[in-house]
Amino acid sequence: MFYTIICRIVFGFIKTNYLHNGDIDRVTLKLACIPAYNEEKYIVDVIKKSLIHVDQVIVCDDGSTDGTAKIAKSAGAIVITQSNQGYGA
Protein backbone atom coordinates (compact mmCIF):
# COMPACT_ATOMS: atom_id res chain seq x y z
CA MET A 1 0.00 0.00 0.00
CA PHE A 2 2.87 2.35 0.73
CA TYR A 3 3.73 2.53 -2.95
CA THR A 4 0.27 3.78 -3.89
CA ILE A 5 0.90 7.07 -2.08
CA ILE A 6 4.42 7.92 -3.14
CA CYS A 7 4.93 11.35 -4.67
CA ARG A 8 3.85 11.20 -8.29
CA ILE A 9 4.15 14.84 -9.26
CA VAL A 10 6.64 17.46 -8.13
CA PHE A 11 6.26 20.82 -9.73
CA GLY A 12 7.08 24.47 -9.17
CA PHE A 13 4.62 27.08 -8.04
CA ILE A 14 5.44 30.76 -8.21
CA LYS A 15 4.32 32.70 -5.17
CA THR A 16 4.10 36.45 -5.79
CA ASN A 17 4.67 38.89 -2.94
CA TYR A 18 3.91 42.55 -3.46
CA LEU A 19 6.30 44.70 -1.47
CA HIS A 20 5.44 48.04 0.18
CA ASN A 21 7.46 50.00 -2.38
CA GLY A 22 5.48 48.50 -5.29
CA ASP A 23 8.13 45.97 -6.32
CA ILE A 24 7.25 42.36 -6.93
CA ASP A 25 9.15 39.57 -5.20
CA ARG A 26 8.61 36.11 -6.68
CA VAL A 27 9.54 32.93 -4.88
CA THR A 28 9.39 29.49 -6.51
CA LEU A 29 8.04 26.81 -4.21
CA LYS A 30 8.50 23.08 -4.74
CA LEU A 31 5.31 21.10 -4.20
CA ALA A 32 4.58 17.38 -3.97
CA CYS A 33 1.13 16.01 -4.85
CA ILE A 34 0.34 12.68 -3.22
CA PRO A 35 -2.74 10.68 -4.25
CA ALA A 36 -4.11 8.65 -1.34
CA TYR A 37 -6.94 6.19 -0.70
CA ASN A 38 -7.35 4.60 2.75
CA GLU A 39 -3.70 5.12 3.65
CA GLU A 40 -3.99 6.37 7.24
CA LYS A 41 -1.35 3.87 8.34
CA TYR A 42 1.38 5.29 6.04
CA ILE A 43 0.44 8.86 5.12
CA VAL A 44 2.24 10.64 7.98
CA ASP A 45 5.54 8.95 7.17
CA VAL A 46 5.23 9.81 3.46
CA ILE A 47 4.38 13.45 4.21
CA LYS A 48 7.24 13.88 6.68
CA LYS A 49 9.76 12.36 4.27
CA SER A 50 8.43 14.46 1.39
CA LEU A 51 8.75 17.70 3.36
CA ILE A 52 12.51 17.13 3.49
CA HIS A 53 12.63 17.68 -0.27
CA VAL A 54 9.75 20.09 -1.00
CA ASP A 55 8.24 23.24 0.49
CA GLN A 56 4.64 22.04 0.64
CA VAL A 57 2.77 18.75 0.32
CA ILE A 58 -0.71 18.41 -1.19
CA VAL A 59 -2.60 15.19 -0.51
CA CYS A 60 -5.44 14.33 -2.89
CA ASP A 61 -7.68 12.08 -0.82
CA ASP A 62 -9.72 9.89 -3.15
CA GLY A 63 -12.77 9.38 -0.92
CA SER A 64 -11.03 7.44 1.84
CA THR A 65 -13.29 5.80 4.42
CA ASP A 66 -10.62 5.86 7.12
CA GLY A 67 -8.92 8.90 8.69
CA THR A 68 -6.49 9.58 5.84
CA ALA A 69 -7.59 13.18 5.20
CA LYS A 70 -7.66 14.20 8.87
CA ILE A 71 -4.28 12.62 9.60
CA ALA A 72 -2.70 14.18 6.49
CA LYS A 73 -3.93 17.63 7.49
CA SER A 74 -2.59 17.24 11.02
CA ALA A 75 0.78 16.21 9.53
CA GLY A 76 1.02 19.55 7.72
CA ALA A 77 -0.32 18.77 4.26
CA ILE A 78 -2.91 20.64 2.26
CA VAL A 79 -5.74 18.16 1.69
CA ILE A 80 -8.02 18.06 -1.35
CA THR A 81 -10.88 15.59 -1.02
CA GLN A 82 -12.90 14.09 -3.85
CA SER A 83 -15.28 11.17 -4.09
CA ASN A 84 -13.79 7.91 -5.29
CA GLN A 85 -14.49 7.56 -9.01
CA GLY A 86 -12.59 4.36 -9.61
CA TYR A 87 -9.07 3.47 -10.60
CA GLY A 88 -7.34 6.07 -12.75
CA ALA A 89 -10.17 8.62 -12.60
KOLSEMI-405610 format. One record per residue: x, y, z of N, C-alpha, C, O in turn; residue number from 1. Coordinates in nm, 3 decimals. Layout:
BEGIN
- n_x / n_y / n_z / ca_x / ca_y / ca_z / c_x / c_y / c_z / o_x / o_y / o_z / k
- X / Y / Z / X / Y / Z / X / Y / Z / X / Y / Z / NUM
...
This chain:
BEGIN
- n_x / n_y / n_z / ca_x / ca_y / ca_z / c_x / c_y / c_z / o_x / o_y / o_z / k
- 0.080 / -0.120 / 0.000 / 0.000 / 0.000 / 0.000 / 0.085 / 0.126 / 0.000 / 0.046 / 0.229 / -0.056 / 1
- 0.200 / 0.118 / 0.063 / 0.287 / 0.235 / 0.073 / 0.318 / 0.293 / -0.065 / 0.326 / 0.414 / -0.082 / 2
- 0.335 / 0.206 / -0.162 / 0.373 / 0.253 / -0.295 / 0.260 / 0.324 / -0.368 / 0.285 / 0.395 / -0.466 / 3
- 0.137 / 0.308 / -0.323 / 0.027 / 0.378 / -0.389 / 0.023 / 0.526 / -0.353 / -0.045 / 0.603 / -0.420 / 4
- 0.096 / 0.567 / -0.248 / 0.090 / 0.707 / -0.208 / 0.226 / 0.777 / -0.217 / 0.246 / 0.880 / -0.154 / 5
- 0.316 / 0.722 / -0.294 / 0.442 / 0.792 / -0.314 / 0.419 / 0.917 / -0.398 / 0.318 / 0.927 / -0.469 / 6
- 0.509 / 1.010 / -0.391 / 0.493 / 1.135 / -0.467 / 0.496 / 1.104 / -0.615 / 0.592 / 1.046 / -0.666 / 7
- 0.390 / 1.143 / -0.685 / 0.385 / 1.120 / -0.829 / 0.418 / 1.244 / -0.908 / 0.467 / 1.235 / -1.020 / 8
- 0.392 / 1.361 / -0.852 / 0.415 / 1.484 / -0.926 / 0.487 / 1.584 / -0.835 / 0.442 / 1.611 / -0.723 / 9
- 0.597 / 1.636 / -0.882 / 0.664 / 1.746 / -0.813 / 0.674 / 1.858 / -0.915 / 0.726 / 1.838 / -1.025 / 10
- 0.626 / 1.973 / -0.878 / 0.626 / 2.082 / -0.973 / 0.651 / 2.213 / -0.900 / 0.644 / 2.219 / -0.778 / 11
- 0.681 / 2.317 / -0.975 / 0.708 / 2.447 / -0.917 / 0.583 / 2.534 / -0.916 / 0.500 / 2.525 / -1.006 / 12
- 0.572 / 2.615 / -0.817 / 0.462 / 2.708 / -0.804 / 0.524 / 2.843 / -0.772 / 0.606 / 2.854 / -0.681 / 13
- 0.486 / 2.944 / -0.845 / 0.544 / 3.076 / -0.821 / 0.453 / 3.155 / -0.729 / 0.338 / 3.184 / -0.763 / 14
- 0.505 / 3.189 / -0.614 / 0.432 / 3.270 / -0.517 / 0.475 / 3.415 / -0.537 / 0.594 / 3.445 / -0.537 / 15
- 0.380 / 3.505 / -0.555 / 0.410 / 3.645 / -0.579 / 0.383 / 3.726 / -0.453 / 0.272 / 3.722 / -0.399 / 16
- 0.482 / 3.798 / -0.407 / 0.467 / 3.889 / -0.294 / 0.480 / 4.031 / -0.344 / 0.576 / 4.064 / -0.414 / 17
- 0.385 / 4.114 / -0.309 / 0.391 / 4.255 / -0.346 / 0.449 / 4.332 / -0.229 / 0.392 / 4.333 / -0.120 / 18
- 0.560 / 4.398 / -0.252 / 0.630 / 4.470 / -0.147 / 0.570 / 4.609 / -0.130 / 0.499 / 4.658 / -0.217 / 19
- 0.599 / 4.671 / -0.014 / 0.544 / 4.804 / 0.018 / 0.584 / 4.911 / -0.083 / 0.508 / 5.006 / -0.106 / 20
- 0.700 / 4.897 / -0.143 / 0.746 / 5.000 / -0.238 / 0.695 / 4.974 / -0.381 / 0.737 / 5.042 / -0.474 / 21
- 0.606 / 4.878 / -0.398 / 0.548 / 4.850 / -0.529 / 0.621 / 4.744 / -0.609 / 0.572 / 4.701 / -0.713 / 22
- 0.738 / 4.702 / -0.562 / 0.813 / 4.597 / -0.632 / 0.746 / 4.461 / -0.612 / 0.668 / 4.441 / -0.519 / 23
- 0.778 / 4.371 / -0.702 / 0.725 / 4.236 / -0.693 / 0.840 / 4.141 / -0.660 / 0.945 / 4.144 / -0.723 / 24
- 0.817 / 4.057 / -0.560 / 0.915 / 3.957 / -0.520 / 0.853 / 3.820 / -0.547 / 0.751 / 3.785 / -0.488 / 25
- 0.914 / 3.743 / -0.635 / 0.861 / 3.611 / -0.668 / 0.949 / 3.502 / -0.609 / 1.072 / 3.507 / -0.617 / 26
- 0.885 / 3.404 / -0.551 / 0.954 / 3.293 / -0.488 / 0.898 / 3.165 / -0.551 / 0.776 / 3.148 / -0.557 / 27
- 0.984 / 3.076 / -0.596 / 0.939 / 2.949 / -0.651 / 0.937 / 2.845 / -0.540 / 1.037 / 2.820 / -0.473 / 28
- 0.821 / 2.785 / -0.522 / 0.804 / 2.681 / -0.421 / 0.801 / 2.545 / -0.489 / 0.746 / 2.531 / -0.599 / 29
- 0.858 / 2.446 / -0.424 / 0.850 / 2.308 / -0.474 / 0.735 / 2.239 / -0.400 / 0.729 / 2.241 / -0.277 / 30
- 0.646 / 2.178 / -0.477 / 0.531 / 2.110 / -0.420 / 0.533 / 1.962 / -0.456 / 0.584 / 1.923 / -0.561 / 31
- 0.477 / 1.880 / -0.367 / 0.458 / 1.738 / -0.397 / 0.309 / 1.710 / -0.387 / 0.245 / 1.750 / -0.290 / 32
- 0.254 / 1.641 / -0.486 / 0.113 / 1.601 / -0.485 / 0.108 / 1.450 / -0.463 / 0.165 / 1.373 / -0.540 / 33
- 0.039 / 1.409 / -0.358 / 0.034 / 1.268 / -0.322 / -0.110 / 1.218 / -0.330 / -0.194 / 1.261 / -0.252 / 34
- -0.140 / 1.129 / -0.423 / -0.274 / 1.068 / -0.425 / -0.284 / 0.964 / -0.314 / -0.189 / 0.888 / -0.291 / 35
- -0.398 / 0.959 / -0.245 / -0.411 / 0.865 / -0.134 / -0.553 / 0.810 / -0.124 / -0.650 / 0.884 / -0.144 / 36
- -0.564 / 0.683 / -0.094 / -0.694 / 0.619 / -0.070 / -0.677 / 0.520 / 0.044 / -0.607 / 0.420 / 0.030 / 37
- -0.741 / 0.546 / 0.155 / -0.735 / 0.460 / 0.275 / -0.591 / 0.427 / 0.314 / -0.554 / 0.310 / 0.327 / 38
- -0.512 / 0.531 / 0.333 / -0.370 / 0.512 / 0.365 / -0.333 / 0.573 / 0.500 / -0.220 / 0.619 / 0.517 / 39
- -0.426 / 0.573 / 0.596 / -0.399 / 0.637 / 0.724 / -0.277 / 0.578 / 0.795 / -0.212 / 0.646 / 0.875 / 40
- -0.247 / 0.454 / 0.768 / -0.135 / 0.387 / 0.834 / 0.001 / 0.442 / 0.787 / 0.097 / 0.441 / 0.864 / 41
- 0.009 / 0.490 / 0.662 / 0.138 / 0.529 / 0.604 / 0.151 / 0.677 / 0.571 / 0.263 / 0.725 / 0.549 / 42
- 0.042 / 0.751 / 0.567 / 0.044 / 0.886 / 0.512 / 0.135 / 0.982 / 0.588 / 0.201 / 1.066 / 0.527 / 43
- 0.140 / 0.972 / 0.720 / 0.224 / 1.064 / 0.798 / 0.371 / 1.047 / 0.762 / 0.443 / 1.145 / 0.743 / 44
- 0.415 / 0.923 / 0.751 / 0.554 / 0.895 / 0.717 / 0.589 / 0.950 / 0.578 / 0.696 / 1.008 / 0.559 / 45
- 0.499 / 0.932 / 0.482 / 0.523 / 0.981 / 0.346 / 0.529 / 1.134 / 0.345 / 0.616 / 1.192 / 0.279 / 46
- 0.439 / 1.199 / 0.417 / 0.438 / 1.345 / 0.421 / 0.566 / 1.398 / 0.485 / 0.630 / 1.488 / 0.431 / 47
- 0.603 / 1.342 / 0.598 / 0.724 / 1.388 / 0.668 / 0.849 / 1.370 / 0.581 / 0.934 / 1.459 / 0.576 / 48
- 0.860 / 1.259 / 0.513 / 0.976 / 1.236 / 0.427 / 0.973 / 1.326 / 0.303 / 1.078 / 1.366 / 0.254 / 49
- 0.855 / 1.356 / 0.254 / 0.843 / 1.446 / 0.139 / 0.883 / 1.589 / 0.174 / 0.945 / 1.658 / 0.094 / 50
- 0.846 / 1.633 / 0.294 / 0.875 / 1.770 / 0.336 / 1.025 / 1.799 / 0.348 / 1.066 / 1.915 / 0.355 / 51
- 1.105 / 1.695 / 0.350 / 1.251 / 1.713 / 0.349 / 1.295 / 1.768 / 0.215 / 1.394 / 1.841 / 0.207 / 52
- 1.223 / 1.734 / 0.109 / 1.263 / 1.768 / -0.027 / 1.181 / 1.879 / -0.092 / 1.225 / 1.938 / -0.191 / 53
- 1.063 / 1.909 / -0.039 / 0.975 / 2.009 / -0.100 / 0.931 / 2.110 / 0.006 / 0.949 / 2.089 / 0.126 / 54
- 0.872 / 2.221 / -0.042 / 0.824 / 2.324 / 0.049 / 0.683 / 2.296 / 0.101 / 0.650 / 2.336 / 0.213 / 55
- 0.602 / 2.230 / 0.023 / 0.464 / 2.204 / 0.064 / 0.417 / 2.072 / 0.004 / 0.457 / 2.036 / -0.106 / 56
- 0.333 / 2.002 / 0.078 / 0.277 / 1.875 / 0.032 / 0.126 / 1.890 / 0.018 / 0.059 / 1.942 / 0.108 / 57
- 0.073 / 1.844 / -0.095 / -0.071 / 1.841 / -0.119 / -0.111 / 1.695 / -0.128 / -0.056 / 1.619 / -0.208 / 58
- -0.209 / 1.655 / -0.046 / -0.260 / 1.519 / -0.051 / -0.397 / 1.523 / -0.117 / -0.486 / 1.596 / -0.072 / 59
- -0.414 / 1.445 / -0.223 / -0.544 / 1.433 / -0.289 / -0.608 / 1.305 / -0.238 / -0.576 / 1.195 / -0.282 / 60
- -0.700 / 1.322 / -0.143 / -0.768 / 1.208 / -0.082 / -0.882 / 1.164 / -0.174 / -0.972 / 1.243 / -0.204 / 61
- -0.878 / 1.041 / -0.216 / -0.972 / 0.989 / -0.315 / -1.091 / 0.920 / -0.248 / -1.122 / 0.805 / -0.277 / 62
- -1.159 / 0.993 / -0.157 / -1.277 / 0.938 / -0.092 / -1.248 / 0.831 / 0.010 / -1.325 / 0.735 / 0.023 / 63
- -1.139 / 0.844 / 0.083 / -1.103 / 0.744 / 0.184 / -1.213 / 0.729 / 0.288 / -1.280 / 0.826 / 0.323 / 64
- -1.230 / 0.607 / 0.337 / -1.329 / 0.580 / 0.442 / -1.264 / 0.572 / 0.579 / -1.333 / 0.555 / 0.679 / 65
- -1.133 / 0.584 / 0.584 / -1.062 / 0.586 / 0.712 / -1.026 / 0.731 / 0.744 / -1.088 / 0.823 / 0.690 / 66
- -0.929 / 0.754 / 0.828 / -0.892 / 0.890 / 0.869 / -0.779 / 0.951 / 0.789 / -0.709 / 1.038 / 0.841 / 67
- -0.761 / 0.909 / 0.666 / -0.649 / 0.958 / 0.584 / -0.645 / 1.110 / 0.574 / -0.541 / 1.170 / 0.598 / 68
- -0.756 / 1.173 / 0.540 / -0.759 / 1.318 / 0.520 / -0.727 / 1.393 / 0.649 / -0.647 / 1.487 / 0.648 / 69
- -0.788 / 1.353 / 0.758 / -0.766 / 1.420 / 0.887 / -0.622 / 1.406 / 0.933 / -0.562 / 1.502 / 0.982 / 70
- -0.567 / 1.288 / 0.919 / -0.428 / 1.262 / 0.960 / -0.331 / 1.340 / 0.872 / -0.233 / 1.396 / 0.922 / 71
- -0.357 / 1.344 / 0.741 / -0.270 / 1.418 / 0.649 / -0.269 / 1.567 / 0.683 / -0.163 / 1.630 / 0.681 / 72
- -0.384 / 1.622 / 0.713 / -0.393 / 1.763 / 0.749 / -0.317 / 1.792 / 0.878 / -0.248 / 1.894 / 0.889 / 73
- -0.330 / 1.704 / 0.975 / -0.259 / 1.724 / 1.102 / -0.108 / 1.707 / 1.086 / -0.031 / 1.756 / 1.169 / 74
- -0.066 / 1.638 / 0.980 / 0.078 / 1.621 / 0.953 / 0.137 / 1.738 / 0.875 / 0.257 / 1.741 / 0.848 / 75
- 0.052 / 1.835 / 0.838 / 0.102 / 1.955 / 0.772 / 0.077 / 1.964 / 0.623 / 0.130 / 2.053 / 0.557 / 76
- -0.002 / 1.875 / 0.570 / -0.032 / 1.877 / 0.426 / -0.158 / 1.957 / 0.398 / -0.246 / 1.971 / 0.484 / 77
- -0.166 / 2.009 / 0.276 / -0.291 / 2.064 / 0.226 / -0.369 / 1.946 / 0.172 / -0.314 / 1.866 / 0.095 / 78
- -0.496 / 1.932 / 0.209 / -0.574 / 1.816 / 0.169 / -0.685 / 1.857 / 0.075 / -0.764 / 1.947 / 0.105 / 79
- -0.692 / 1.790 / -0.039 / -0.802 / 1.806 / -0.135 / -0.877 / 1.674 / -0.134 / -0.818 / 1.568 / -0.156 / 80
- -1.008 / 1.681 / -0.110 / -1.088 / 1.559 / -0.102 / -1.184 / 1.552 / -0.220 / -1.246 / 1.651 / -0.258 / 81
- -1.193 / 1.433 / -0.278 / -1.290 / 1.409 / -0.385 / -1.352 / 1.273 / -0.361 / -1.297 / 1.192 / -0.286 / 82
- -1.466 / 1.248 / -0.423 / -1.528 / 1.117 / -0.409 / -1.452 / 1.017 / -0.497 / -1.397 / 1.053 / -0.600 / 83
- -1.451 / 0.895 / -0.454 / -1.379 / 0.791 / -0.529 / -1.455 / 0.761 / -0.657 / -1.573 / 0.724 / -0.653 / 84
- -1.387 / 0.777 / -0.770 / -1.449 / 0.756 / -0.901 / -1.390 / 0.637 / -0.974 / -1.409 / 0.621 / -1.095 / 85
- -1.318 / 0.555 / -0.900 / -1.259 / 0.436 / -0.961 / -1.112 / 0.456 / -0.995 / -1.059 / 0.567 / -0.990 / 86
- -1.050 / 0.347 / -1.030 / -0.907 / 0.347 / -1.060 / -0.876 / 0.434 / -1.182 / -0.937 / 0.419 / -1.288 / 87
- -0.780 / 0.525 / -1.165 / -0.734 / 0.607 / -1.275 / -0.822 / 0.726 / -1.309 / -0.794 / 0.798 / -1.405 / 88
- -0.926 / 0.748 / -1.231 / -1.017 / 0.862 / -1.260 / -0.961 / 0.992 / -1.205 / -1.024 / 1.097 / -1.220 / 89
